[in-house]
Amino acid sequence: HPGVLCKGDTSSDELDGHYFAWHIYDKLVADDAEKKEIARVCRAVTDNLLQHEYTLVGHTGRKTRWGVFGPKWLNEDPRWVDERGLNSLEMLCYLKVAYHLCGDERYARAYENLIEQHHYLINTLLYRRDAPWYTVNFSDDELAYCVYYPLLMLETQPDRRSLLMASLETTWRGLRNENRAWYNVEYAALTGEDGLLGAAVETLQDWPWELIHWSIRNSHRNDVELRVRSEERRVGKECQSVC
């Protein structure tokens, strides 16, 4: 896309949000034309991952810092052991959603290969397992819940679902007392425990919108053309003539 500014170093955070949104929007909102467009974009992103050993490669030709999901990193590189559980979960979700939206068999084959040859389903049990909760990066939980939902909605085999639900329960032990609406609603949708919904509604009602007045400056943006009021232009010209 010439003329488009590329945002560098896209990570799993953004991928999780996109695959979650593609799944939900396709299921609940999209018309036929939008379904085709979603499938086209999803196919392009997923093919990027498959063509580069399950890593996300940006416009620089190098894999992004956190877009790493391949078994040779997650299963064999000690530097990635802490990401093994979450990133395995993410990659399984990407492939499951891609197959559902696009129907390309290569996504189903890759999904099966990661499970059968590289134990990615078992890897998901490692996410947050025995992790002290005061050391947790809670943004990872948001990422996990972005991918738990589509994956569990689309995976129908009971034995595989049982492993994914066990992984979900491990995270829930640390999240249930927070009463965050996002986690409560999703956990209720996946488990049927609708008693959590009241706490979710209460959180949404009581949580203040904002406690800080944030200033907004757009002067650094390349895609924004600044408009100057006519009075400011006149004063500016007078200052220039005096100077």
C-alpha beads as a LAMMPS data file, in Angstrom:
LAMMPS data file: protein, C-alpha beads

243 atoms
242 bonds

1 atom types
1 bond types

-500.0 500.0 xlo xhi
-500.0 500.0 ylo yhi
-500.0 500.0 zlo zhi

Masses

1 110.0

Atoms # bond

1 1 1 0.000 0.000 0.000
2 1 1 2.172 2.914 -1.164
3 1 1 1.523 6.119 0.685
4 1 1 0.413 4.346 3.864
5 1 1 2.482 4.866 6.993
6 1 1 3.388 1.528 8.625
7 1 1 3.181 1.228 12.396
8 1 1 6.291 -0.721 13.320
9 1 1 6.765 -3.733 15.575
10 1 1 3.172 -4.968 15.726
11 1 1 2.869 -7.489 18.555
12 1 1 0.541 -10.265 19.626
13 1 1 -1.539 -7.646 21.449
14 1 1 -2.868 -6.248 18.198
15 1 1 -3.255 -9.656 16.554
16 1 1 -5.361 -10.905 19.471
17 1 1 -7.697 -7.944 19.175
18 1 1 -8.072 -8.355 15.420
19 1 1 -8.804 -12.090 15.452
20 1 1 -11.297 -11.594 18.288
21 1 1 -13.007 -8.754 16.418
22 1 1 -13.046 -10.594 13.075
23 1 1 -14.726 -13.579 14.700
24 1 1 -17.341 -11.547 16.573
25 1 1 -18.105 -9.121 13.748
26 1 1 -18.379 -11.893 11.167
27 1 1 -20.728 -13.838 13.414
28 1 1 -23.008 -11.041 14.578
29 1 1 -22.809 -8.083 12.205
30 1 1 -21.181 -8.596 8.818
31 1 1 -23.105 -8.784 5.565
32 1 1 -21.869 -10.916 2.670
33 1 1 -19.554 -8.238 1.296
34 1 1 -18.037 -7.581 4.719
35 1 1 -17.571 -11.299 5.335
36 1 1 -15.500 -11.513 2.152
37 1 1 -13.398 -8.518 3.164
38 1 1 -12.812 -9.911 6.661
39 1 1 -11.762 -13.245 5.160
40 1 1 -9.384 -11.502 2.753
41 1 1 -7.618 -9.582 5.495
42 1 1 -7.582 -12.533 7.877
43 1 1 -6.067 -14.728 5.157
44 1 1 -3.320 -12.178 4.450
45 1 1 -2.324 -11.916 8.115
46 1 1 -2.481 -15.669 8.763
47 1 1 -0.471 -16.440 5.626
48 1 1 2.161 -14.000 6.872
49 1 1 2.475 -16.107 10.026
50 1 1 2.606 -19.431 8.167
51 1 1 5.143 -18.220 5.625
52 1 1 7.563 -17.113 8.340
53 1 1 7.631 -20.086 10.724
54 1 1 4.765 -18.773 12.835
55 1 1 6.252 -15.316 13.300
56 1 1 4.808 -11.977 12.230
57 1 1 7.104 -10.245 9.757
58 1 1 6.669 -6.526 9.207
59 1 1 7.546 -4.244 6.323
60 1 1 11.200 -4.332 7.371
61 1 1 11.457 -8.024 6.465
62 1 1 12.231 -8.966 10.086
63 1 1 9.943 -10.597 12.622
64 1 1 8.476 -8.198 15.139
65 1 1 9.712 -8.318 18.714
66 1 1 6.659 -10.018 20.225
67 1 1 5.060 -11.562 17.146
68 1 1 6.669 -14.953 17.808
69 1 1 4.550 -18.115 17.968
70 1 1 6.669 -20.862 16.406
71 1 1 7.607 -24.120 18.192
72 1 1 11.323 -23.620 17.690
73 1 1 11.080 -20.568 19.924
74 1 1 8.309 -21.481 22.344
75 1 1 9.363 -25.106 22.862
76 1 1 13.119 -24.967 22.346
77 1 1 14.406 -21.490 23.211
78 1 1 14.764 -20.855 26.987
79 1 1 14.355 -17.135 26.384
80 1 1 10.735 -17.737 25.343
81 1 1 9.708 -20.169 28.050
82 1 1 7.666 -17.534 29.899
83 1 1 5.619 -16.897 26.744
84 1 1 5.028 -20.560 25.924
85 1 1 1.556 -20.875 27.414
86 1 1 0.023 -17.641 26.146
87 1 1 1.634 -17.614 22.716
88 1 1 0.653 -21.237 22.059
89 1 1 -2.913 -20.313 22.958
90 1 1 -2.791 -17.309 20.641
91 1 1 -1.492 -19.237 17.639
92 1 1 -4.142 -21.931 18.012
93 1 1 -6.811 -19.242 18.085
94 1 1 -5.459 -17.505 14.977
95 1 1 -5.521 -20.743 12.991
96 1 1 -8.958 -21.784 14.232
97 1 1 -10.492 -18.409 13.411
98 1 1 -8.752 -18.290 10.025
99 1 1 -10.066 -21.716 9.066
100 1 1 -13.566 -20.759 10.200
101 1 1 -13.575 -17.478 8.255
102 1 1 -11.621 -18.503 5.157
103 1 1 -12.145 -22.257 4.857
104 1 1 -8.540 -22.855 3.741
105 1 1 -7.444 -26.378 4.661
106 1 1 -3.842 -25.306 5.267
107 1 1 -4.991 -23.561 8.439
108 1 1 -6.672 -26.712 9.716
109 1 1 -3.552 -28.756 8.910
110 1 1 -1.311 -26.275 10.716
111 1 1 -3.650 -26.341 13.727
112 1 1 -3.489 -30.133 13.893
113 1 1 0.276 -30.149 13.457
114 1 1 0.878 -27.763 16.338
115 1 1 -1.326 -29.883 18.594
116 1 1 -0.155 -33.345 17.538
117 1 1 3.552 -32.686 16.881
118 1 1 4.324 -29.723 19.146
119 1 1 1.877 -30.203 22.089
120 1 1 0.442 -26.685 21.836
121 1 1 -2.750 -27.614 23.659
122 1 1 -0.726 -28.910 26.590
123 1 1 1.349 -25.744 26.421
124 1 1 -1.774 -23.691 27.174
125 1 1 -1.906 -25.304 30.622
126 1 1 1.326 -23.494 31.476
127 1 1 -0.232 -20.058 31.220
128 1 1 -0.261 -18.541 34.721
129 1 1 0.439 -21.975 36.231
130 1 1 2.049 -21.559 39.677
131 1 1 2.767 -17.898 38.888
132 1 1 2.706 -15.592 41.948
133 1 1 -0.089 -13.154 41.217
134 1 1 1.899 -10.162 42.413
135 1 1 4.347 -10.757 39.534
136 1 1 1.714 -11.005 36.814
137 1 1 1.537 -8.670 33.834
138 1 1 -2.225 -8.243 33.797
139 1 1 -2.273 -7.049 30.205
140 1 1 -1.463 -10.660 29.288
141 1 1 -4.756 -11.744 30.842
142 1 1 -6.623 -9.395 28.561
143 1 1 -4.793 -10.928 25.617
144 1 1 -5.596 -14.441 26.804
145 1 1 -9.292 -13.685 27.137
146 1 1 -9.315 -12.237 23.620
147 1 1 -8.252 -15.631 22.281
148 1 1 -9.950 -17.997 24.755
149 1 1 -13.371 -16.931 23.531
150 1 1 -13.060 -17.557 19.753
151 1 1 -11.045 -20.726 20.303
152 1 1 -13.529 -22.257 22.726
153 1 1 -16.459 -21.191 20.579
154 1 1 -14.974 -22.976 17.560
155 1 1 -13.263 -26.025 19.100
156 1 1 -15.843 -28.806 19.457
157 1 1 -13.786 -31.876 20.415
158 1 1 -14.502 -32.642 24.114
159 1 1 -10.953 -33.718 25.010
160 1 1 -9.463 -30.565 23.542
161 1 1 -12.090 -28.359 25.130
162 1 1 -11.353 -29.905 28.520
163 1 1 -7.700 -28.869 28.264
164 1 1 -8.625 -25.352 27.196
165 1 1 -11.142 -25.046 30.016
166 1 1 -8.488 -26.218 32.497
167 1 1 -6.226 -23.469 31.179
168 1 1 -9.052 -20.943 31.568
169 1 1 -9.697 -22.055 35.150
170 1 1 -6.034 -21.480 36.042
171 1 1 -6.347 -17.833 35.068
172 1 1 -9.735 -17.469 36.711
173 1 1 -8.338 -18.262 40.150
174 1 1 -6.444 -14.986 40.001
175 1 1 -9.082 -12.887 38.252
176 1 1 -12.401 -13.744 39.873
177 1 1 -11.988 -11.371 42.826
178 1 1 -11.353 -8.380 40.574
179 1 1 -14.964 -8.353 39.309
180 1 1 -13.904 -6.816 36.024
181 1 1 -16.784 -6.793 33.570
182 1 1 -14.669 -8.030 30.637
183 1 1 -13.503 -11.157 32.453
184 1 1 -16.817 -11.845 34.203
185 1 1 -18.913 -11.631 31.039
186 1 1 -16.540 -13.778 29.018
187 1 1 -16.131 -16.394 31.748
188 1 1 -19.916 -16.562 32.107
189 1 1 -20.304 -17.000 28.342
190 1 1 -17.758 -19.829 28.263
191 1 1 -18.861 -21.672 31.402
192 1 1 -22.558 -20.840 31.808
193 1 1 -22.001 -19.377 35.311
194 1 1 -24.291 -16.403 34.791
195 1 1 -24.178 -15.454 38.473
196 1 1 -21.131 -13.394 37.577
197 1 1 -23.108 -11.045 35.370
198 1 1 -24.541 -9.049 38.278
199 1 1 -21.048 -8.168 39.473
200 1 1 -20.107 -7.187 35.922
201 1 1 -23.066 -4.807 35.660
202 1 1 -22.246 -3.309 39.065
203 1 1 -18.670 -2.674 37.965
204 1 1 -19.813 -0.898 34.800
205 1 1 -22.233 1.242 36.788
206 1 1 -19.788 2.250 39.531
207 1 1 -16.507 2.571 37.663
208 1 1 -15.783 6.279 36.986
209 1 1 -15.229 7.189 33.355
210 1 1 -12.114 9.203 34.092
211 1 1 -10.350 10.785 37.037
212 1 1 -7.758 12.762 35.078
213 1 1 -8.279 15.567 32.599
214 1 1 -5.990 14.506 29.768
215 1 1 -4.711 17.119 27.362
216 1 1 -4.787 16.286 23.665
217 1 1 -2.113 17.360 21.194
218 1 1 -2.236 16.275 17.575
219 1 1 0.568 18.438 16.229
220 1 1 2.903 15.431 16.035
221 1 1 0.634 13.484 13.679
222 1 1 1.589 13.226 10.019
223 1 1 -2.010 12.607 8.965
224 1 1 -3.428 15.784 10.546
225 1 1 -3.434 19.132 8.761
226 1 1 -3.560 21.972 11.271
227 1 1 -6.178 24.671 10.730
228 1 1 -5.435 28.207 11.893
229 1 1 -8.239 30.651 12.704
230 1 1 -8.425 33.752 10.507
231 1 1 -7.760 36.096 13.464
232 1 1 -4.583 34.211 14.298
233 1 1 -3.493 34.458 10.656
234 1 1 -4.073 38.253 10.668
235 1 1 -2.102 38.731 13.919
236 1 1 0.647 36.512 12.600
237 1 1 0.956 38.574 9.420
238 1 1 1.013 41.851 11.395
239 1 1 3.794 40.478 13.601
240 1 1 5.770 39.475 10.521
241 1 1 5.414 42.965 8.946
242 1 1 6.475 44.681 12.192
243 1 1 9.456 42.384 12.582

Bonds

1 1 1 2
2 1 2 3
3 1 3 4
4 1 4 5
5 1 5 6
6 1 6 7
7 1 7 8
8 1 8 9
9 1 9 10
10 1 10 11
11 1 11 12
12 1 12 13
13 1 13 14
14 1 14 15
15 1 15 16
16 1 16 17
17 1 17 18
18 1 18 19
19 1 19 20
20 1 20 21
21 1 21 22
22 1 22 23
23 1 23 24
24 1 24 25
25 1 25 26
26 1 26 27
27 1 27 28
28 1 28 29
29 1 29 30
30 1 30 31
31 1 31 32
32 1 32 33
33 1 33 34
34 1 34 35
35 1 35 36
36 1 36 37
37 1 37 38
38 1 38 39
39 1 39 40
40 1 40 41
41 1 41 42
42 1 42 43
43 1 43 44
44 1 44 45
45 1 45 46
46 1 46 47
47 1 47 48
48 1 48 49
49 1 49 50
50 1 50 51
51 1 51 52
52 1 52 53
53 1 53 54
54 1 54 55
55 1 55 56
56 1 56 57
57 1 57 58
58 1 58 59
59 1 59 60
60 1 60 61
61 1 61 62
62 1 62 63
63 1 63 64
64 1 64 65
65 1 65 66
66 1 66 67
67 1 67 68
68 1 68 69
69 1 69 70
70 1 70 71
71 1 71 72
72 1 72 73
73 1 73 74
74 1 74 75
75 1 75 76
76 1 76 77
77 1 77 78
78 1 78 79
79 1 79 80
80 1 80 81
81 1 81 82
82 1 82 83
83 1 83 84
84 1 84 85
85 1 85 86
86 1 86 87
87 1 87 88
88 1 88 89
89 1 89 90
90 1 90 91
91 1 91 92
92 1 92 93
93 1 93 94
94 1 94 95
95 1 95 96
96 1 96 97
97 1 97 98
98 1 98 99
99 1 99 100
100 1 100 101
101 1 101 102
102 1 102 103
103 1 103 104
104 1 104 105
105 1 105 106
106 1 106 107
107 1 107 108
108 1 108 109
109 1 109 110
110 1 110 111
111 1 111 112
112 1 112 113
113 1 113 114
114 1 114 115
115 1 115 116
116 1 116 117
117 1 117 118
118 1 118 119
119 1 119 120
120 1 120 121
121 1 121 122
122 1 122 123
123 1 123 124
124 1 124 125
125 1 125 126
126 1 126 127
127 1 127 128
128 1 128 129
129 1 129 130
130 1 130 131
131 1 131 132
132 1 132 133
133 1 133 134
134 1 134 135
135 1 135 136
136 1 136 137
137 1 137 138
138 1 138 139
139 1 139 140
140 1 140 141
141 1 141 142
142 1 142 143
143 1 143 144
144 1 144 145
145 1 145 146
146 1 146 147
147 1 147 148
148 1 148 149
149 1 149 150
150 1 150 151
151 1 151 152
152 1 152 153
153 1 153 154
154 1 154 155
155 1 155 156
156 1 156 157
157 1 157 158
158 1 158 159
159 1 159 160
160 1 160 161
161 1 161 162
162 1 162 163
163 1 163 164
164 1 164 165
165 1 165 166
166 1 166 167
167 1 167 168
168 1 168 169
169 1 169 170
170 1 170 171
171 1 171 172
172 1 172 173
173 1 173 174
174 1 174 175
175 1 175 176
176 1 176 177
177 1 177 178
178 1 178 179
179 1 179 180
180 1 180 181
181 1 181 182
182 1 182 183
183 1 183 184
184 1 184 185
185 1 185 186
186 1 186 187
187 1 187 188
188 1 188 189
189 1 189 190
190 1 190 191
191 1 191 192
192 1 192 193
193 1 193 194
194 1 194 195
195 1 195 196
196 1 196 197
197 1 197 198
198 1 198 199
199 1 199 200
200 1 200 201
201 1 201 202
202 1 202 203
203 1 203 204
204 1 204 205
205 1 205 206
206 1 206 207
207 1 207 208
208 1 208 209
209 1 209 210
210 1 210 211
211 1 211 212
212 1 212 213
213 1 213 214
214 1 214 215
215 1 215 216
216 1 216 217
217 1 217 218
218 1 218 219
219 1 219 220
220 1 220 221
221 1 221 222
222 1 222 223
223 1 223 224
224 1 224 225
225 1 225 226
226 1 226 227
227 1 227 228
228 1 228 229
229 1 229 230
230 1 230 231
231 1 231 232
232 1 232 233
233 1 233 234
234 1 234 235
235 1 235 236
236 1 236 237
237 1 237 238
238 1 238 239
239 1 239 240
240 1 240 241
241 1 241 242
242 1 242 243
